Amino acid sequence: MLTLHRLLGGLLAVALLHAPPVIAAEPEMPWNAPEQHIGVATCAGSNCHGSQQAFDDSPVLQNEYFTWQRKDAHSNAYNLLLTDASKRIAANLGIGKAEEAEACLTCHSDYVPEAKRGRRYSLSEGVGCEACHGGAENWLGPHVTGNTHAENVADGLYPLADPVNRARLCLNCHMGSDDKPIDHRIMGAGHPPLEFELDTFTNIQPPHFRVDADYRQRKPYEDNAVTWAIGQLIATEQLIRGIRSDRFKAGGMFPELVFFDCNACHHPMRPPRWNAGAGGPLGPGEVRLADAYMVMSGHVIDALVPDLSEQWDSALASLHLASRRSVPEVQQRAQALAGLVDTALDRMRDTGISRQQALALMDALARSGIERDAADFTAAKQIFYGLEALLAFLRQQDAALGKALNAPMDGLFSAVDAQVDYNPDAMRDGLRRMRRVIADVRAG
């Protein structure tokens, strides 16, 4: 079975040039920015982004609209609200029609206040251009007449090329936020579980851009390994924001359960019914916070900012232990982790990931899965995504290494692809094979 990134061969053939990430002040999210959203149709002209074929002599492909319309699941997001499954979820929640409910539209469309909706704007377009690139009221005209990318950003274009900003935007819907709240009640009503990994999700989205010399000249660009590392830190940042917000303590006797690990409660009843999983110091019967991103961030910090590693491990253990006691203490402990994320991101501005660091990270992910984390399905998927991103980076330098690791990666894909039939022992077997190959490569 082919692994996920290998299905994306064309997109993964990208340059090795590393440019430091631009981690500036957070831009306003497209739905909060003041610019009016004027509709997908304004981008779809045949001389703009509406060509049916890519242009070879243009700095952009110019067929972006058709790629989005025909291949990108974002364009179908609103239509999903018309399905029987969505009708059942809406009925369970008692919110009327899914296609009219703000709780659904906020992520299944480019949902902005009516005052920001231009003449050609339509909710039914789903997650269209401006949902990610920002309201085009001020930047579309100058963009058409030849403004630079930096000038477009200054006019309100959201800077998606920066992986830090891209992760912060995507996670609003793929994890939930104060702007786009997602709670356990929605999951209990039947909504599918949410997951995210920046490099994988960037690559499985049908590419409507071409990373070439011109692209790298105009925009920041990061390789697979750095994009994965940044994505884990930003996902941790977003989770901590949620824990520290009023959403965490909004509901009755219990904290908001969407911040806890689904698999701590939802797991097969066949033996073994409990194991430590990714839950750190917690024992049987203690529901653990959803810490898969935090565990992955710990590996990133250990490899790239090692002097913070001991502080991170201690702060994460303290956060878990605080969940035994009180909401205020959990929120206080989360603050300590937030400071470490900020420091790690700041320190990563001027560093890339070397071949040896990538191999060390792969070995650390595999080892953690064997010793503990593969017991938890959510953590196992993040381990797989991380290994794929790091391997995609290494393949650009060493095709033979990629070939040697293909078989173990195929086994890991089969394990996580099993979903409800996930078998942690099969995952661990694949990780052991992975470690043996990595050990041979590092020794050679």
PLY file of the C-alpha trace (Angstrom):
ply
format ascii 1.0
element vertex 444
property float x
property float y
property float z
element edge 443
property int vertex1
property int vertex2
end_header
0.00 0.00 0.00
1.39 3.40 -0.93
1.98 5.86 1.87
0.28 9.23 1.85
3.16 11.43 0.75
4.12 9.04 -2.05
0.70 9.63 -3.56
1.78 13.25 -3.82
5.00 12.73 -5.73
4.69 15.76 -7.96
4.15 18.16 -5.12
6.93 16.70 -3.02
9.56 17.36 -5.68
10.47 20.67 -4.10
13.74 22.46 -3.59
15.98 21.98 -0.58
16.68 25.67 -0.12
15.89 26.68 3.45
14.75 30.20 4.26
14.15 31.17 7.90
10.43 31.40 8.72
8.98 34.87 9.01
7.40 34.82 12.46
5.92 38.29 12.72
2.97 39.64 14.66
-0.12 37.56 14.00
-2.21 38.98 11.15
-5.95 39.26 11.58
-7.86 36.19 10.48
-9.78 36.69 7.21
-13.19 36.63 8.92
-12.15 39.27 11.47
-10.29 41.64 9.13
-12.23 44.73 7.94
-12.03 44.03 4.20
-15.17 43.03 2.30
-15.35 39.54 0.76
-16.33 39.95 -2.86
-16.76 36.33 -3.96
-14.95 33.51 -5.74
-16.22 34.67 -9.14
-14.00 37.74 -8.96
-10.93 35.47 -9.10
-12.24 33.13 -11.80
-11.66 35.14 -14.98
-9.84 33.26 -17.73
-7.04 35.84 -17.71
-6.66 35.60 -13.93
-7.06 32.29 -12.08
-9.79 30.73 -14.22
-7.82 29.11 -17.04
-8.65 25.46 -17.60
-4.98 24.66 -18.16
-1.87 25.75 -16.28
0.28 28.39 -17.95
3.95 27.43 -18.41
5.14 31.00 -18.99
3.45 32.58 -15.97
4.76 33.00 -12.41
1.42 31.51 -11.25
-0.47 28.57 -12.72
-3.62 30.62 -13.52
-5.86 27.52 -13.28
-6.27 27.88 -9.51
-10.05 28.34 -9.66
-10.62 25.08 -11.55
-8.24 23.20 -9.25
-10.25 24.45 -6.27
-13.64 23.81 -7.89
-12.95 20.34 -9.26
-10.42 18.78 -6.88
-10.33 20.62 -3.56
-12.62 19.39 -0.78
-12.89 22.97 0.51
-15.14 23.82 -2.45
-17.56 21.08 -1.36
-17.69 22.10 2.29
-21.07 23.83 2.07
-22.61 20.97 0.06
-21.74 18.58 2.88
-24.26 20.44 5.01
-27.01 19.25 2.65
-26.29 15.55 3.18
-28.33 13.16 5.31
-25.46 12.87 7.78
-25.42 16.63 8.33
-29.19 16.73 8.66
-28.96 14.08 11.36
-26.22 15.98 13.23
-28.22 19.22 13.06
-31.34 17.44 14.29
-29.40 15.92 17.19
-28.15 19.39 18.12
-31.56 21.01 17.65
-30.14 23.85 15.52
-32.48 23.72 12.53
-31.05 23.28 9.05
-27.32 22.67 8.96
-26.94 24.90 5.89
-28.44 27.81 7.84
-26.83 27.25 11.26
-23.92 29.49 12.23
-22.33 26.61 14.17
-21.94 24.75 10.84
-21.44 27.62 8.41
-18.55 29.10 10.36
-16.28 26.31 9.06
-18.21 25.00 6.05
-18.26 28.35 4.25
-16.47 31.67 4.03
-18.63 32.92 6.88
-18.38 36.66 7.46
-20.93 39.23 8.73
-23.45 40.43 6.17
-21.88 43.90 6.13
-18.70 42.33 4.72
-20.45 40.37 1.94
-20.00 41.83 -1.52
-22.45 41.64 -4.42
-21.02 38.36 -5.78
-20.40 36.72 -2.40
-22.21 33.44 -1.75
-22.22 31.11 1.25
-22.84 28.18 -1.07
-19.34 28.52 -2.54
-18.05 26.75 0.54
-14.56 27.51 1.78
-13.58 29.74 -1.11
-10.56 31.87 -1.96
-11.20 34.63 0.56
-11.83 32.25 3.46
-8.08 31.59 3.40
-6.56 34.47 1.43
-8.59 37.21 3.09
-11.25 39.62 1.87
-10.13 40.96 -1.52
-11.78 44.37 -1.38
-8.50 46.26 -1.06
-5.91 43.94 -2.55
-7.64 42.55 -5.66
-7.20 45.62 -7.88
-3.54 46.22 -7.06
-2.94 42.46 -7.26
-4.27 42.40 -10.82
-2.15 45.38 -11.85
1.08 43.80 -10.65
1.67 44.50 -6.97
4.32 42.42 -5.26
3.29 39.75 -2.78
4.50 41.92 0.09
2.36 44.81 -1.16
-0.67 42.52 -1.44
-0.13 41.38 2.15
0.03 45.01 3.24
-3.33 45.53 1.49
-5.00 42.67 3.38
-3.95 39.42 1.64
-3.47 36.81 4.37
0.20 35.60 4.35
-0.45 31.88 3.90
3.01 31.11 2.54
4.44 31.52 6.04
3.83 28.14 7.72
3.31 29.79 11.11
0.44 31.91 9.79
-0.91 29.04 7.68
-1.08 26.73 10.68
-2.76 29.36 12.84
-5.44 29.90 10.20
-6.10 26.23 9.38
-6.36 25.18 13.00
-9.35 27.47 13.62
-11.49 24.89 11.81
-9.31 21.80 12.07
-9.09 22.09 15.85
-11.50 24.86 16.85
-11.01 28.28 18.42
-12.90 31.06 20.15
-13.83 32.37 16.69
-14.90 28.94 15.44
-15.78 26.92 18.53
-16.05 23.16 18.28
-17.18 21.24 21.33
-17.78 17.69 22.49
-21.53 18.15 21.98
-20.98 18.52 18.22
-18.85 15.37 18.25
-21.45 13.53 20.28
-24.09 14.53 17.73
-22.14 12.68 15.05
-19.51 15.05 13.66
-16.34 13.19 12.60
-13.29 13.60 14.85
-10.90 16.40 13.90
-7.20 16.04 13.25
-4.47 18.13 11.69
-0.84 18.01 10.67
0.41 20.99 8.71
2.79 19.35 6.24
0.48 16.46 5.39
-2.62 18.62 5.08
-0.74 21.15 2.94
0.37 18.39 0.59
-2.90 16.49 0.27
-4.66 19.69 -0.75
-4.53 19.74 -4.57
-1.70 22.18 -5.35
-2.82 25.47 -6.84
0.70 26.85 -6.82
4.09 25.79 -8.13
7.11 26.01 -5.86
9.87 27.16 -8.21
12.59 29.78 -8.15
10.09 32.55 -8.80
7.85 31.40 -5.96
10.76 31.25 -3.51
11.84 34.71 -4.56
8.40 36.17 -3.86
7.37 34.21 -0.78
8.81 32.43 2.26
9.12 28.69 1.80
9.90 25.85 4.21
10.74 22.23 3.48
8.67 19.30 4.75
10.66 18.80 7.94
10.52 22.41 9.12
6.85 22.70 8.13
6.05 19.63 10.23
7.98 20.96 13.23
6.32 24.38 13.06
2.91 22.76 12.62
3.29 20.73 15.81
4.32 23.76 17.84
1.46 25.88 16.49
-1.06 23.07 17.10
0.19 22.94 20.67
-0.12 26.73 20.88
-3.72 26.55 19.66
-4.60 23.77 22.10
-3.13 25.74 24.99
-5.12 28.81 23.96
-8.27 26.73 24.12
-7.39 25.31 27.53
-6.73 28.81 28.85
-9.98 30.21 27.40
-13.47 30.32 28.89
-14.44 27.48 26.54
-12.45 25.04 28.68
-14.62 25.60 31.74
-17.96 26.55 30.21
-20.09 23.49 30.86
-21.51 22.40 34.20
-19.62 19.89 36.35
-17.06 18.94 33.72
-14.47 20.84 31.71
-15.11 20.93 27.96
-14.35 17.36 26.90
-13.23 18.27 23.38
-9.87 19.19 24.97
-9.39 15.64 26.23
-8.09 12.61 24.36
-10.97 10.82 22.64
-9.20 7.48 22.93
-8.93 7.73 26.70
-12.66 6.87 26.78
-13.52 5.67 23.27
-11.51 2.49 22.79
-12.24 -1.19 22.21
-13.31 -3.07 25.32
-11.18 -6.09 24.42
-8.00 -6.57 26.50
-5.93 -4.66 27.24
-8.60 -2.13 28.22
-6.10 0.44 29.47
-2.47 1.35 29.05
-0.40 4.44 29.67
-0.71 5.71 26.12
0.40 9.30 25.64
-1.00 10.26 29.02
2.26 10.74 30.85
1.96 10.31 34.62
-1.77 9.55 34.75
-3.02 6.09 35.67
-6.05 3.90 34.90
-9.40 5.65 34.92
-7.92 9.17 34.72
-9.08 10.95 31.59
-6.11 12.68 29.98
-5.88 15.89 28.04
-5.42 15.57 24.29
-1.65 15.77 24.35
-0.55 14.18 21.05
0.58 17.54 19.62
2.36 18.33 22.88
4.20 15.01 22.80
5.29 15.65 19.19
6.35 19.20 20.15
8.48 17.69 22.88
10.41 15.71 20.27
10.86 18.85 18.18
12.18 20.76 21.18
14.46 17.90 22.23
16.06 17.80 18.76
16.16 21.48 17.85
16.12 23.39 21.14
17.55 20.78 23.54
18.23 23.17 26.42
14.43 23.57 26.77
13.73 19.82 26.75
13.84 19.20 30.50
11.60 22.22 31.18
9.13 21.00 28.57
8.89 17.47 29.98
8.40 18.81 33.49
5.77 21.35 32.42
3.81 18.75 30.44
3.83 16.29 33.37
2.67 19.09 35.67
-0.18 19.92 33.29
-1.41 16.33 33.36
-1.19 16.12 37.12
-3.08 19.41 37.45
-6.01 17.83 35.59
-6.56 15.70 38.71
-7.18 18.81 40.77
-8.84 21.87 39.23
-9.56 23.86 36.09
-7.69 26.95 37.36
-4.55 24.90 38.01
-4.73 23.30 34.55
-4.97 26.75 32.98
-2.07 28.00 35.07
0.14 25.06 34.08
-0.80 25.54 30.43
0.63 29.04 30.63
4.09 27.62 31.36
3.91 25.47 28.22
2.78 28.47 26.16
5.92 30.36 27.13
8.11 27.44 26.05
6.32 27.22 22.68
6.97 30.92 22.08
10.65 30.50 22.96
11.04 27.43 20.75
9.43 29.16 17.75
11.61 32.20 18.25
14.76 30.07 18.45
13.81 28.16 15.27
13.75 31.34 13.15
17.38 31.03 12.18
17.74 27.26 11.99
16.67 24.56 9.60
16.70 20.81 10.15
19.78 18.89 9.06
19.86 15.36 7.69
21.18 14.04 11.01
18.54 15.92 13.00
15.81 14.54 10.73
17.08 10.99 11.26
17.31 11.58 15.01
13.74 12.91 15.04
12.49 9.88 13.11
14.23 7.58 15.58
12.76 9.49 18.54
9.23 9.28 17.10
9.61 5.55 16.46
11.04 4.94 19.92
8.26 6.85 21.66
5.68 4.84 19.74
7.26 1.54 20.72
7.65 2.46 24.37
4.39 4.31 24.94
2.59 6.46 22.37
1.51 3.85 19.81
-1.06 2.65 22.34
-3.05 5.81 21.58
-4.51 5.99 18.07
-4.42 9.79 17.90
-0.75 9.85 18.87
0.00 6.99 16.46
-1.39 9.00 13.55
0.74 11.99 14.51
3.79 9.72 14.67
3.01 8.45 11.19
2.49 11.96 9.80
5.75 13.10 11.35
7.72 10.18 9.95
6.28 10.82 6.49
7.12 14.52 6.57
10.68 13.87 7.73
11.13 11.09 5.19
9.81 13.34 2.39
12.51 15.84 3.38
15.22 13.16 3.41
14.14 11.70 0.06
15.17 14.93 -1.62
18.75 14.30 -0.48
19.00 10.51 -0.52
16.76 8.46 -2.81
18.31 5.23 -1.54
17.30 6.05 2.03
13.73 6.68 0.90
13.68 3.33 -0.86
15.02 1.52 2.22
12.28 3.01 4.40
9.40 2.41 1.98
8.48 -1.02 3.35
8.34 0.04 7.04
6.31 3.11 6.07
3.85 0.96 4.15
3.38 -1.17 7.27
2.75 1.92 9.42
0.24 3.24 6.90
-1.66 -0.04 7.02
-1.72 0.11 10.82
-3.14 3.66 11.11
-5.42 3.18 8.10
-7.23 0.44 10.03
-9.12 3.13 12.01
-11.45 1.39 14.49
-9.51 -1.84 14.00
-6.22 -0.13 14.84
-3.76 -2.58 16.39
-0.97 -0.94 18.43
1.14 -4.10 18.25
1.17 -3.89 14.44
2.19 -0.25 14.73
5.01 -1.12 17.11
6.26 -3.87 14.77
6.48 -1.34 11.94
8.26 1.15 14.17
10.82 -1.47 15.21
11.57 -2.18 11.52
11.84 1.56 10.96
14.35 1.96 13.80
16.53 -0.85 12.47
16.81 0.83 9.06
17.47 4.23 10.64
20.16 2.73 12.87
21.92 1.21 9.84
21.78 4.55 7.99
23.11 6.54 10.95
25.88 4.01 11.56
26.92 4.06 7.89
0 1
1 2
2 3
3 4
4 5
5 6
6 7
7 8
8 9
9 10
10 11
11 12
12 13
13 14
14 15
15 16
16 17
17 18
18 19
19 20
20 21
21 22
22 23
23 24
24 25
25 26
26 27
27 28
28 29
29 30
30 31
31 32
32 33
33 34
34 35
35 36
36 37
37 38
38 39
39 40
40 41
41 42
42 43
43 44
44 45
45 46
46 47
47 48
48 49
49 50
50 51
51 52
52 53
53 54
54 55
55 56
56 57
57 58
58 59
59 60
60 61
61 62
62 63
63 64
64 65
65 66
66 67
67 68
68 69
69 70
70 71
71 72
72 73
73 74
74 75
75 76
76 77
77 78
78 79
79 80
80 81
81 82
82 83
83 84
84 85
85 86
86 87
87 88
88 89
89 90
90 91
91 92
92 93
93 94
94 95
95 96
96 97
97 98
98 99
99 100
100 101
101 102
102 103
103 104
104 105
105 106
106 107
107 108
108 109
109 110
110 111
111 112
112 113
113 114
114 115
115 116
116 117
117 118
118 119
119 120
120 121
121 122
122 123
123 124
124 125
125 126
126 127
127 128
128 129
129 130
130 131
131 132
132 133
133 134
134 135
135 136
136 137
137 138
138 139
139 140
140 141
141 142
142 143
143 144
144 145
145 146
146 147
147 148
148 149
149 150
150 151
151 152
152 153
153 154
154 155
155 156
156 157
157 158
158 159
159 160
160 161
161 162
162 163
163 164
164 165
165 166
166 167
167 168
168 169
169 170
170 171
171 172
172 173
173 174
174 175
175 176
176 177
177 178
178 179
179 180
180 181
181 182
182 183
183 184
184 185
185 186
186 187
187 188
188 189
189 190
190 191
191 192
192 193
193 194
194 195
195 196
196 197
197 198
198 199
199 200
200 201
201 202
202 203
203 204
204 205
205 206
206 207
207 208
208 209
209 210
210 211
211 212
212 213
213 214
214 215
215 216
216 217
217 218
218 219
219 220
220 221
221 222
222 223
223 224
224 225
225 226
226 227
227 228
228 229
229 230
230 231
231 232
232 233
233 234
234 235
235 236
236 237
237 238
238 239
239 240
240 241
241 242
242 243
243 244
244 245
245 246
246 247
247 248
248 249
249 250
250 251
251 252
252 253
253 254
254 255
255 256
256 257
257 258
258 259
259 260
260 261
261 262
262 263
263 264
264 265
265 266
266 267
267 268
268 269
269 270
270 271
271 272
272 273
273 274
274 275
275 276
276 277
277 278
278 279
279 280
280 281
281 282
282 283
283 284
284 285
285 286
286 287
287 288
288 289
289 290
290 291
291 292
292 293
293 294
294 295
295 296
296 297
297 298
298 299
299 300
300 301
301 302
302 303
303 304
304 305
305 306
306 307
307 308
308 309
309 310
310 311
311 312
312 313
313 314
314 315
315 316
316 317
317 318
318 319
319 320
320 321
321 322
322 323
323 324
324 325
325 326
326 327
327 328
328 329
329 330
330 331
331 332
332 333
333 334
334 335
335 336
336 337
337 338
338 339
339 340
340 341
341 342
342 343
343 344
344 345
345 346
346 347
347 348
348 349
349 350
350 351
351 352
352 353
353 354
354 355
355 356
356 357
357 358
358 359
359 360
360 361
361 362
362 363
363 364
364 365
365 366
366 367
367 368
368 369
369 370
370 371
371 372
372 373
373 374
374 375
375 376
376 377
377 378
378 379
379 380
380 381
381 382
382 383
383 384
384 385
385 386
386 387
387 388
388 389
389 390
390 391
391 392
392 393
393 394
394 395
395 396
396 397
397 398
398 399
399 400
400 401
401 402
402 403
403 404
404 405
405 406
406 407
407 408
408 409
409 410
410 411
411 412
412 413
413 414
414 415
415 416
416 417
417 418
418 419
419 420
420 421
421 422
422 423
423 424
424 425
425 426
426 427
427 428
428 429
429 430
430 431
431 432
432 433
433 434
434 435
435 436
436 437
437 438
438 439
439 440
440 441
441 442
442 443
